[in-house]
Amino acid sequence: MIVRVINAKSQCALIEWSEDGTLYRGTVPEEVIIDDAVRDDLLSIAIRYGLDWEHILADAMENVTPKIISNNLHKAGIWTVNDLRDNPMAALAALQATYGLDVSILLRSAETFVKSGGYDG
């Protein structure tokens, strides 16, 4: 697997790679990186880096349904493709209001995840 070295020190390297369109980061011994690649079987030893955003976001957005999103788009005046083209910011505001997410909520959810034993890298 082709990897990108993010940082290397003390005989360890933080690497980034893509599998099926999903980006991952992890730490591996520098010696397993040969010509900017790591054998697939050796990627399994990588110590994963970063938060499990899918888990965090799923918890933060558990009450969102397509019906709620649709209703909030309608409230914002987004009924047609042309409405969406003409006023993408209203649609974005409706989506943000629907999910109730902003950086402070995301940070609070991430901190709760880490405190409950989730890995932060």
C-alpha positions as CSV (number, residue, x, y, z in Angstrom):
1,M,0.0,0.0,0.0
2,I,1.4,3.4,-0.9
3,V,1.7,5.6,2.1
4,R,2.5,9.2,2.9
5,V,4.9,9.8,5.8
6,I,3.5,12.6,7.9
7,N,6.2,12.6,10.6
8,A,9.0,10.3,11.5
9,K,11.1,10.2,14.7
10,S,12.5,7.7,17.2
11,Q,12.3,4.9,14.6
12,C,8.5,5.4,14.3
13,A,6.6,7.0,11.6
14,L,3.1,8.5,11.4
15,I,1.8,7.5,8.0
16,E,-1.4,8.2,6.0
17,W,-3.0,5.8,3.5
18,S,-6.3,5.3,1.7
19,E,-8.4,2.2,1.6
20,D,-11.6,2.2,-0.5
21,G,-11.6,6.0,-0.5
22,T,-11.3,6.3,3.3
23,L,-8.2,8.0,4.8
24,Y,-6.4,6.5,7.7
25,R,-3.4,7.4,9.8
26,G,-1.3,5.3,12.0
27,T,2.1,4.8,13.5
28,V,4.4,2.1,12.3
29,P,8.1,1.2,12.7
30,E,10.1,3.2,10.1
31,E,11.7,0.0,8.9
32,V,8.5,-1.3,7.4
33,I,8.3,1.7,5.0
34,I,10.0,0.8,1.8
35,D,9.9,3.1,-1.2
36,D,6.9,5.0,0.2
37,A,4.9,1.8,0.7
38,V,4.0,-0.6,3.5
39,R,2.9,-4.1,2.9
40,D,-0.8,-4.6,3.4
41,D,-0.3,-7.2,6.1
42,L,2.0,-4.8,8.0
43,L,-0.6,-2.1,8.0
44,S,-2.5,-4.2,10.5
45,I,0.1,-3.4,13.1
46,A,-0.3,0.3,12.7
47,I,-1.4,2.0,15.9
48,R,-4.3,4.1,14.6
49,Y,-4.2,7.8,15.0
50,G,-7.1,10.2,15.5
51,L,-10.7,10.1,16.6
52,D,-13.4,7.8,15.4
53,W,-15.4,10.6,13.9
54,E,-18.1,8.3,12.5
55,H,-18.9,7.1,16.0
56,I,-18.9,10.6,17.5
57,L,-21.0,12.1,14.7
58,A,-23.5,9.2,14.9
59,D,-24.1,9.9,18.5
60,A,-24.4,13.6,18.0
61,M,-26.9,13.2,15.1
62,E,-28.9,10.2,16.3
63,N,-32.2,12.0,16.1
64,V,-31.9,13.3,12.6
65,T,-34.2,11.8,9.9
66,P,-34.7,12.5,6.2
67,K,-38.2,13.8,7.1
68,I,-36.8,16.4,9.5
69,I,-34.2,17.4,7.0
70,S,-36.8,17.8,4.3
71,N,-39.1,19.8,6.5
72,N,-36.3,22.2,7.5
73,L,-35.3,22.6,3.8
74,H,-38.9,23.5,3.1
75,K,-39.0,26.0,6.0
76,A,-35.9,27.6,4.4
77,G,-37.6,27.9,1.1
78,I,-35.8,25.1,-0.6
79,W,-38.4,23.2,-2.6
80,T,-36.7,22.7,-6.0
81,V,-33.4,22.2,-7.7
82,N,-33.5,25.9,-8.7
83,D,-34.2,26.9,-5.1
84,L,-31.1,25.0,-4.1
85,R,-29.0,26.6,-6.9
86,D,-30.3,30.1,-6.2
87,N,-29.9,29.9,-2.4
88,P,-27.3,27.3,-1.3
89,M,-26.6,29.2,1.9
90,A,-30.2,28.9,3.0
91,A,-29.9,25.1,2.4
92,L,-26.6,25.0,4.3
93,A,-28.2,26.9,7.2
94,A,-31.1,24.5,7.2
95,L,-28.8,21.5,7.3
96,Q,-26.7,23.0,10.1
97,A,-29.9,23.8,12.1
98,T,-31.2,20.3,11.5
99,Y,-28.0,18.6,12.8
100,G,-27.6,21.2,15.5
101,L,-23.9,20.9,15.0
102,D,-21.4,23.6,15.4
103,V,-17.8,23.4,16.5
104,S,-18.6,23.7,20.2
105,I,-21.0,20.7,20.1
106,L,-18.5,18.7,18.0
107,L,-15.7,19.5,20.5
108,R,-18.0,18.5,23.5
109,S,-18.9,15.2,21.7
110,A,-15.2,14.5,20.9
111,E,-14.1,15.2,24.5
112,T,-16.9,12.9,25.9
113,F,-15.7,10.2,23.5
114,V,-12.1,10.5,24.6
115,K,-13.1,10.6,28.3
116,S,-15.1,7.4,27.9
117,G,-12.0,5.6,26.6
118,G,-12.0,6.5,22.9
119,Y,-8.6,6.9,21.4
120,D,-7.4,10.4,20.5
121,G,-4.1,9.6,18.8
